[in-house]
Amino acid sequence: MDGCHVTYVLRKGQTTTRTFTELSALDPNDLLPLRLDFVGEPGQRTRTVRVATRPTNYRGQTSIGGTYWFTRAGRRLPYASGLERLRLQYADLDPSTLGAATQPFALVFEYGGKKYWHLPDLFLRRRGQRKLLVDVRPRALQGDPRSRLAFQTTREVAEAAGLEYEVWGEPTAVQAYNVRFLSGFRRQPSGFEAAASGVLALALRDTLTITELEAACATPRHFVRPTLFHLMWRGELRFDLDRPLSNQTEVLPGPLAPRRVVTS
């Protein structure tokens, strides 16, 4: 990894180039999203990076990008494909997530006499865990030689900098459905303040299905279900992500739930 370095842009606008060993000190919430670019006259162009708060879509593109409101970071993050958006939703659902950045920095390295640039897809700060660096790629494309080189180099850099690293592909269809569905309830719904305390009290007292919890809650039913799903999203309630969400889904206290009250 001789000559390997990273370039990033802070939210204040400063472009910085550092050795990769300083990655663990970076806060994802302080980083702006980047994209690769070229500067200079034709025939003498050099590769660089520029800030890209919105993705660039073009005719004939095989994947469509957009922006996603990431609730645990409190800002919009750009993504380049539907699979990247799904990985963002997974991170947003994870109650341990404290911060996130997409395309957070450019990793520049040399191999076989050639210079390579690679932008990891996602950088996460997590509660009680090491920061996580993620590359998102469909499983069918993960064996591409250029991708393998970028992944292996990024893994070595991450481990040397004290970060965790993963290459993420498609999840199961059930998990993807559940995460996409719940992401529609990531914003606080109408009637949440009135319904939340009752829903949490019932969930902390006993293991109930969604139907049983709705029937037992004194709050009007049309407030209960969106409140329940929002509490699942926030991590105050949990369920089995590997089973399809239904009326018979059992709801349990999540990692961010209030402590269960013990009565003597």
Solvent accessible surface area in square Angstrom, and as a share of the most:
residue,aa,sasa,rsa
1,M,99,0.44
2,D,137,0.71
3,G,63,0.60
4,C,8,0.05
5,H,54,0.24
6,V,1,0.01
7,T,14,0.08
8,Y,16,0.06
9,V,8,0.05
10,L,47,0.23
11,R,131,0.48
12,K,181,0.77
13,G,48,0.46
14,Q,85,0.38
15,T,93,0.54
16,T,20,0.12
17,T,72,0.42
18,R,109,0.40
19,T,75,0.44
20,F,24,0.10
21,T,78,0.45
22,E,79,0.35
23,L,0,0.00
24,S,51,0.33
25,A,88,0.68
26,L,20,0.10
27,D,42,0.22
28,P,0,0.00
29,N,31,0.16
30,D,69,0.36
31,L,0,0.00
32,L,35,0.18
33,P,8,0.05
34,L,4,0.02
35,R,85,0.31
36,L,54,0.27
37,D,43,0.22
38,F,88,0.37
39,V,77,0.44
40,G,53,0.51
41,E,120,0.54
42,P,116,0.73
43,G,82,0.79
44,Q,139,0.62
45,R,137,0.50
46,T,85,0.49
47,R,82,0.30
48,T,40,0.23
49,V,20,0.11
50,R,107,0.39
51,V,55,0.31
52,A,12,0.09
53,T,81,0.47
54,R,167,0.61
55,P,41,0.25
56,T,75,0.43
57,N,70,0.36
58,Y,147,0.56
59,R,242,0.88
60,G,69,0.67
61,Q,39,0.17
62,T,143,0.83
63,S,42,0.27
64,I,107,0.54
65,G,9,0.08
66,G,17,0.17
67,T,30,0.18
68,Y,2,0.01
69,W,80,0.28
70,F,0,0.00
71,T,42,0.25
72,R,52,0.19
73,A,23,0.18
74,G,43,0.41
75,R,24,0.09
76,R,124,0.45
77,L,1,0.00
78,P,7,0.04
79,Y,27,0.10
80,A,47,0.37
81,S,22,0.14
82,G,47,0.45
83,L,29,0.14
84,E,20,0.09
85,R,80,0.29
86,L,4,0.02
87,R,21,0.08
88,L,3,0.01
89,Q,2,0.01
90,Y,36,0.14
91,A,2,0.02
92,D,0,0.00
93,L,24,0.12
94,D,55,0.29
95,P,30,0.19
96,S,18,0.12
97,T,4,0.03
98,L,57,0.28
99,G,0,0.00
100,A,0,0.00
101,A,1,0.01
102,T,4,0.02
103,Q,25,0.11
104,P,0,0.00
105,F,1,0.00
106,A,0,0.00
107,L,0,0.00
108,V,2,0.01
109,F,10,0.04
110,E,116,0.52
111,Y,133,0.51
112,G,77,0.74
113,G,79,0.76
114,K,121,0.51
115,K,119,0.50
116,Y,27,0.10
117,W,45,0.16
118,H,20,0.09
119,L,24,0.12
120,P,0,0.00
121,D,14,0.07
122,L,3,0.02
123,F,0,0.00
124,L,4,0.02
125,R,74,0.27
126,R,30,0.11
127,R,115,0.42
128,G,85,0.82
129,Q,93,0.41
130,R,126,0.46
131,K,35,0.15
132,L,12,0.06
133,L,1,0.00
134,V,0,0.00
135,D,0,0.00
136,V,8,0.05
137,R,58,0.21
138,P,48,0.30
139,R,145,0.53
140,A,99,0.77
141,L,99,0.49
142,Q,42,0.19
143,G,44,0.42
144,D,65,0.34
145,P,93,0.58
146,R,132,0.48
147,S,12,0.08
148,R,132,0.48
149,L,34,0.17
150,A,11,0.09
151,F,15,0.06
152,Q,94,0.42
153,T,13,0.08
154,T,1,0.00
155,R,85,0.31
156,E,68,0.31
157,V,1,0.00
158,A,0,0.00
159,E,111,0.50
160,A,58,0.45
161,A,8,0.06
162,G,33,0.32
163,L,2,0.01
164,E,61,0.27
165,Y,22,0.08
166,E,51,0.23
167,V,39,0.23
168,W,37,0.13
169,G,2,0.02
170,E,73,0.33
171,P,32,0.20
172,T,82,0.48
173,A,86,0.66
174,V,49,0.28
175,Q,39,0.17
176,A,8,0.07
177,Y,119,0.45
178,N,0,0.00
179,V,0,0.00
180,R,125,0.46
181,F,72,0.30
182,L,0,0.00
183,S,5,0.03
184,G,64,0.61
185,F,52,0.22
186,R,27,0.10
187,R,132,0.48
188,Q,97,0.43
189,P,28,0.17
190,S,92,0.59
191,G,24,0.23
192,F,11,0.05
193,E,135,0.60
194,A,73,0.56
195,A,0,0.00
196,A,12,0.09
197,S,81,0.52
198,G,26,0.25
199,V,0,0.00
200,L,21,0.10
201,A,46,0.35
202,L,23,0.12
203,A,1,0.01
204,L,21,0.11
205,R,173,0.63
206,D,84,0.43
207,T,62,0.36
208,L,29,0.14
209,T,19,0.11
210,I,2,0.01
211,T,57,0.33
212,E,86,0.39
213,L,0,0.00
214,E,14,0.06
215,A,70,0.54
216,A,59,0.46
217,C,14,0.08
218,A,110,0.85
219,T,23,0.14
220,P,71,0.45
221,R,144,0.53
222,H,130,0.58
223,F,58,0.24
224,V,0,0.00
225,R,76,0.28
226,P,29,0.18
227,T,0,0.00
228,L,0,0.00
229,F,10,0.04
230,H,8,0.04
231,L,1,0.00
232,M,5,0.02
233,W,3,0.01
234,R,83,0.30
235,G,4,0.03
236,E,20,0.09
237,L,2,0.01
238,R,118,0.43
239,F,28,0.12
240,D,67,0.35
241,L,45,0.22
242,D,90,0.47
243,R,164,0.60
244,P,83,0.52
245,L,25,0.12
246,S,58,0.37
247,N,73,0.37
248,Q,124,0.55
249,T,18,0.11
250,E,98,0.44
251,V,0,0.00
252,L,48,0.24
253,P,27,0.17
254,G,10,0.10
255,P,91,0.57
256,L,72,0.36
257,A,21,0.16
258,P,65,0.41
259,R,224,0.82
260,R,128,0.47
261,V,121,0.70
262,V,132,0.76
263,T,116,0.67
264,S,163,1.05
